[in-house]
């Protein structure tokens, strides 16, 4: 079988010669293969953990940016609302003044 693997001692793996039966491999070779696979799994888990950490950092930055932008928009909305309220108060005061002048001039509605 040429599709079986065995450790080379360098951490790389290579095919088992075609005449060898993997079921009769010496225990020390199987242990080395298992150790190599365990190391590969640990490396992949570590890489995955680093990727997750980076994604969490990016998500936190996006959330902070969104929160900052929401606060800016809320402040702008409050400024606009205050300006509209002031404009409404001025228009109302002008209406009252016009009504007073019209009444003083004897103009009826």
RASULQUI-V471324 format. One record per residue. RES is the residue in one small letter. PHI is phi as a letter, one per 40 degrees, with the letter a starting at -180 (* if undefined). PSI is psi in whole degrees, 0 to 359 (* if undefined). D_LAST is the distance of its C-alpha to the last C-alpha in Angstrom with 2 decimals. Layout:
RES	PHI	PSI	D_LAST
RES	PHI	PSI	D_LAST
This chain:
x	*	128	106.67
x	b	356	104.91
x	c	2	101.39
x	c	159	102.22
x	b	156	101.51
x	a	152	103.40
x	c	148	102.68
x	b	353	104.30
x	g	341	104.17
x	c	3	101.63
x	g	344	98.67
x	c	164	98.70
x	b	152	99.88
x	a	161	102.23
x	c	146	103.65
x	c	136	106.54
x	d	146	109.60
x	c	339	109.88
x	c	349	113.03
x	c	139	111.50
x	c	121	110.15
x	c	338	107.06
x	c	346	108.23
x	b	15	111.33
x	c	145	109.70
x	c	147	110.96
x	d	323	108.74
x	c	328	108.28
x	c	319	106.72
x	c	319	104.36
x	c	318	103.45
x	c	320	102.78
x	c	316	100.64
x	c	318	98.67
x	c	318	98.26
x	c	314	97.03
x	c	321	94.50
x	c	319	93.37
x	c	319	92.85
x	c	318	90.85
x	c	315	88.67
x	c	319	88.10
x	c	316	87.18
x	c	320	84.69
x	c	320	83.17
x	c	318	82.90
x	c	319	81.26
x	c	320	78.85
x	c	321	78.04
x	c	319	77.34
x	c	317	75.05
x	c	317	73.17
x	c	317	72.84
x	c	318	71.48
x	c	322	68.97
x	c	320	67.84
x	c	316	67.38
x	c	318	65.34
x	c	319	63.21
x	c	320	62.59
x	c	319	61.58
x	c	317	59.16
x	c	316	57.66
x	c	318	57.31
x	c	317	55.66
x	c	317	53.26
x	c	318	52.43
x	c	316	51.85
x	c	321	49.55
x	c	318	47.58
x	c	319	47.15
x	c	315	45.98
x	c	322	43.44
x	c	319	42.20
x	c	318	41.81
x	c	318	39.93
x	c	321	37.62
x	c	319	36.98
x	c	317	36.23
x	c	314	33.74
x	c	318	32.08
x	c	319	31.92
x	c	319	30.45
x	c	316	27.76
x	d	318	26.99
x	c	319	26.77
x	c	318	24.49
x	c	318	22.11
x	c	319	22.22
x	c	317	21.52
x	c	318	18.51
x	c	315	17.14
x	c	320	17.97
x	c	319	16.27
x	c	317	12.99
x	c	317	13.44
x	c	316	14.46
x	c	318	11.59
x	c	319	9.15
x	c	315	11.85
x	c	320	12.22
x	c	318	8.72
x	c	319	9.09
x	c	329	12.60
x	c	356	11.87
x	g	16	9.84
x	c	132	6.68
x	b	149	3.76
x	c	*	0.00
